[in-house]
Amino acid sequence: MANSTSILSAIDVEKIRQQFPVLHQQVNNRDLVYFDNAATSQKPMRVINALTDYYTGYNANIHRGIHTLAEKATKAYEQTRETIRDFVNAKSTEEIIFTRGVSESINLVASSYGRAFLNEGDEVIISGLEHHSNIVPWQLILEEKKGKLKVIPVTDEGEIDLDAYRKLLSSKTKIVAVNHASNSLGTINPIKEIISLAHEVGAVVLIDGAQAGSHLEIDIQAFDCDFYCLSSHKMYGPTGTGILYGKKELLEKMPPYQGGGEMIKDVTFEKTTYNDLPYKFEAGTPNIADVVAYRSAIEFIKELGRENIAAHEHELLVYATEKISALPSVRLVGTAKNKVGVLSFVVEGVHPFDIGQMLDARGIAVRTGHHCTQPLMARFGIEGTVRASFAVYNTKKEIDHLADGLARVISFMK
Ligand SMILES: Cc1ncc(COP(=O)(O)O)c(C=O)c1O
């Protein structure tokens, strides 16, 4: 983590906040405090402008047209692909496939790679920290293939148990799929070690980067992962798009995920041949507008610097952890050494939903419930948590509001 004094001067939060119109409103007669960033982050004006510019200036279908608008739209769409390639340090744009987001990216790999390469008795390893999006697609394909799902246990702190992971690995392991950072607890996982251990037994590795994209360094070539997934809407970009990175040699071996226009080379009723990468996996008219605007979101992150964003959020996390854990009856869930800006907690004897509603009455948006990680909640013997998750535009003053609001809710409810 970089030195916080120098970092704080690098991040001018007030200036950043001015770029986010949605933040400047009252909710229930209070200034909005938006702490639901792990669910989706807010969008800066440049992203909103990019969407408007596309629809008002050059809306057209891509790739097939030769007219000016189609060429302009195609260029903008492909520029985002190059921007992302650079952002994750992939070797080639052929390895960047646009999807609807992380859920679709994982489903693509499970369906295509899984259907082609999994056999009866094969094993897929995930961790106990996974979002349902990184559990259910594997269950679906394993049921079909008569394979087995193995789960790496989670420690009391909310970290992956690496010793247990080593013991689960075997020649039966064909795929390992884990998140880069946990949406429920914030834990940053040691993915480099997880990847290299999996490669020792010949398994391929998918990393769910949903909670990493807005603040962690992603260096695909240094990680040497086989697949990596991102969602735009968790990175200050529009909803409805994201990417799957896949190693070229694997993507080339994989059958198409969906059939339709764009993913073909030649179609006859006897036989169809498929398009080159990455188009082989992009059937139909894609989400052009949101892909185009995704580029503005990535540029926003790059200009601020991921290290600076992470340092700012870390400072907020440390501050919030101190304040919230000092409140009566509060128990933190997830105390890993390395965390992104996610603070999950329960208040003994009070349902998380009630806390969420009462905080909302004070203009504070937090998430409550199982956060699409029911098995993880079961691991901790709880139904859900209250989760405050931080972004680059959040402030310590907002955390003070949360702590004050929570103190009142607790005194009222207990
Ligand atoms: C860790 C993690 N994985 C996967 C997903 C699913 O992402 P999406 O809903 O954008 O497909 C989420 C969303 O909350 C997430 O936090």
The ligand as an SDF file (V2000), in Angstrom:
LIG
                    3D

 16 16  0  0  0  0  0  0  0  0999 V2000
  -17.5200  -11.1730   -6.6280 C   0  0  0  0  0  0  0  0  0  0  0  0
  -18.6290  -11.0470   -7.6230 C   0  0  0  0  0  0  0  0  0  0  0  0
  -18.7210  -11.9430   -8.6110 N   0  0  0  0  0  0  0  0  0  0  0  0
  -19.6780  -11.8680   -9.5410 C   0  0  0  0  0  0  0  0  0  0  0  0
  -20.6190  -10.8710   -9.5150 C   0  0  0  0  0  0  0  0  0  0  0  0
  -21.6540  -10.8000  -10.5880 C   0  0  0  0  0  0  0  0  0  0  0  0
  -21.4240   -9.6880  -11.3680 O   0  0  0  0  0  0  0  0  0  0  0  0
  -22.5210   -9.1960  -12.4280 P   0  0  0  0  0  0  0  0  0  0  0  0
  -23.8040   -9.0950  -11.6590 O   0  0  0  0  0  0  0  0  0  0  0  0
  -22.0220   -7.8650  -12.8680 O   0  0  0  0  0  0  0  0  0  0  0  0
  -22.5760  -10.1980  -13.4960 O   0  0  0  0  0  0  0  0  0  0  0  0
  -20.5990   -9.9350   -8.4870 C   0  0  0  0  0  0  0  0  0  0  0  0
  -21.6420   -8.8940   -8.3680 C   0  0  0  0  0  0  0  0  0  0  0  0
  -21.9690   -8.4560   -7.2890 O   0  0  0  0  0  0  0  0  0  0  0  0
  -19.5580  -10.0040   -7.5280 C   0  0  0  0  0  0  0  0  0  0  0  0
  -19.4660   -9.1090   -6.5510 O   0  0  0  0  0  0  0  0  0  0  0  0
  1  2  1  0
  2  3  1  0
  2 15  2  0
  3  4  2  0
  4  5  1  0
  5  6  1  0
  5 12  2  0
  6  7  1  0
  7  8  1  0
  8  9  2  0
  8 10  1  0
  8 11  1  0
 12 13  1  0
 12 15  1  0
 13 14  2  0
 15 16  1  0
M  END
$$$$
